[in-house]
């Protein structure tokens, strides 16, 4: 898991009928997230798709400031984010499988709010990861069909 001692953590996976390069392009084109993921209200990116670049996005009640930590195209991306007093680590793994892509995503929350609101945040995180994967699948498969 992204951070084994975090009070809140979740991991989900999905199969997408599109090649890893296309799934990667959808996932890492941060500026376009609001176009295919209705949970993301706004997004701004400062810098290239490389470690150290920062992106700010609004999803739910707060603005999240995230910093890319590791980028291994088209297989792995990891970032660290912060909103209110919650520190998050989010990882994505993509691997070719049966002509498509197996996508696994994992996220952990730590900090005071994560400890105090563990149950509530666990439910929210599980739902967010599942819905995010479904939105990613829908967009990548749409692009694969039209492209």
C-alpha positions as CSV (number, residue, x, y, z in Angstrom):
1,X,0.0,0.0,0.0
2,X,1.1,3.6,-0.7
3,X,1.7,4.1,3.1
4,X,1.2,1.1,5.2
5,X,0.7,3.0,8.5
6,X,-2.0,5.4,7.1
7,X,-5.4,5.2,8.9
8,X,-7.3,5.2,5.6
9,X,-6.3,3.3,2.5
10,X,-7.9,1.7,-0.5
11,X,-6.9,-0.3,-3.6
12,X,-9.1,-1.0,-6.6
13,X,-8.6,-2.3,-10.1
14,X,-10.3,-2.6,-13.5
15,X,-9.8,-4.0,-16.9
16,X,-9.9,-1.4,-19.8
17,X,-10.3,-2.4,-23.5
18,X,-7.7,0.1,-24.7
19,X,-3.9,-0.1,-25.0
20,X,-1.8,1.1,-22.0
21,X,-0.4,4.1,-23.9
22,X,-4.0,5.4,-24.6
23,X,-5.1,4.8,-20.9
24,X,-1.9,6.6,-19.8
25,X,-2.6,9.6,-22.0
26,X,-6.1,9.9,-20.6
27,X,-4.9,9.5,-17.0
28,X,-2.0,11.9,-17.2
29,X,-3.5,14.7,-19.3
30,X,-4.5,16.4,-16.1
31,X,-5.9,19.5,-17.7
32,X,-8.6,17.4,-19.3
33,X,-9.7,15.6,-16.2
34,X,-12.8,17.8,-15.8
35,X,-14.0,16.8,-19.3
36,X,-14.3,13.1,-18.5
37,X,-14.5,12.9,-14.7
38,X,-17.5,14.7,-13.3
39,X,-16.0,14.6,-9.8
40,X,-13.2,17.0,-10.8
41,X,-14.5,20.5,-11.0
42,X,-11.3,22.3,-12.0
43,X,-7.6,21.6,-12.6
44,X,-4.5,23.6,-13.2
45,X,-1.0,22.2,-13.8
46,X,2.3,23.9,-13.2
47,X,5.0,22.1,-15.2
48,X,5.5,19.0,-17.3
49,X,4.6,15.4,-16.5
50,X,7.7,14.9,-14.4
51,X,8.6,14.6,-10.7
52,X,8.3,17.9,-8.9
53,X,5.5,19.3,-11.0
54,X,2.5,20.5,-9.1
55,X,-1.2,20.4,-10.0
56,X,-4.1,21.9,-8.2
57,X,-7.6,20.5,-8.5
58,X,-11.0,20.8,-7.0
59,X,-12.9,17.6,-6.2
60,X,-15.4,17.5,-3.4
61,X,-15.3,20.3,-0.8
62,X,-11.6,21.3,-1.0
63,X,-8.8,22.2,-3.4
64,X,-6.1,19.6,-3.5
65,X,-2.5,20.5,-4.2
66,X,-0.6,17.5,-5.5
67,X,3.0,17.0,-6.5
68,X,4.2,14.3,-8.9
69,X,6.8,12.1,-7.3
70,X,7.4,9.3,-9.8
71,X,6.5,9.0,-13.5
72,X,7.2,5.8,-15.5
73,X,5.4,6.1,-18.8
74,X,3.1,4.2,-19.5
75,X,3.2,2.0,-16.4
76,X,3.3,3.9,-13.2
77,X,2.6,7.3,-11.8
78,X,2.6,8.5,-8.1
79,X,1.8,11.8,-6.5
80,X,1.5,13.2,-3.0
81,X,-1.4,15.6,-2.3
82,X,-2.7,17.7,0.6
83,X,-6.1,19.2,1.4
84,X,-7.1,20.6,4.8
85,X,-5.0,18.4,7.2
86,X,-5.2,15.3,5.1
87,X,-2.0,14.1,3.4
88,X,-2.6,11.6,0.5
89,X,-0.4,9.4,-1.6
90,X,-1.9,8.1,-4.8
91,X,-0.5,5.5,-7.1
92,X,-1.6,4.2,-10.5
93,X,-0.2,1.0,-12.1
94,X,-1.0,0.1,-15.8
95,X,-0.1,-3.2,-17.3
96,X,-0.9,-4.7,-20.7
97,X,-3.3,-7.6,-20.5
98,X,-5.2,-9.5,-23.1
99,X,-5.0,-6.7,-25.7
100,X,-6.1,-4.1,-23.2
101,X,-4.9,-2.6,-19.9
102,X,-5.2,-3.8,-16.3
103,X,-5.3,-0.7,-14.1
104,X,-4.7,-0.7,-10.4
105,X,-5.0,2.4,-8.2
106,X,-4.1,2.8,-4.6
107,X,-4.5,5.7,-2.2
108,X,-3.8,6.4,1.4
109,X,-4.8,9.3,3.7
110,X,-2.9,10.2,6.9
111,X,-3.0,13.2,9.3
112,X,-5.3,14.2,12.1
113,X,-8.5,14.4,10.1
114,X,-7.8,10.9,8.6
115,X,-7.5,9.5,12.1
116,X,-10.6,11.3,13.5
117,X,-12.9,10.7,10.5
118,X,-11.5,7.3,9.5
119,X,-14.8,5.5,8.8
120,X,-16.3,8.3,6.8
121,X,-13.1,9.0,4.8
122,X,-12.7,5.3,4.1
123,X,-16.2,5.1,2.5
124,X,-15.5,8.3,0.5
125,X,-12.1,7.0,-0.7
126,X,-13.5,3.6,-1.7
127,X,-16.3,5.3,-3.7
128,X,-13.9,7.8,-5.3
129,X,-11.5,5.2,-6.5
130,X,-14.2,2.9,-7.9
131,X,-15.9,5.8,-9.7
132,X,-12.6,7.3,-10.9
133,X,-11.7,3.9,-12.5
134,X,-15.1,3.7,-14.1
135,X,-14.8,7.2,-15.6
136,X,-11.2,6.4,-16.8
137,X,-12.5,3.2,-18.4
138,X,-15.4,4.9,-20.1
139,X,-13.2,7.7,-21.6
140,X,-10.3,5.4,-22.6
141,X,-12.6,3.0,-24.3
142,X,-14.5,5.8,-26.0
143,X,-11.2,7.2,-27.4
144,X,-10.1,3.7,-28.5
145,X,-13.3,3.2,-30.4
146,X,-13.2,6.6,-32.1
147,X,-9.5,6.7,-32.7
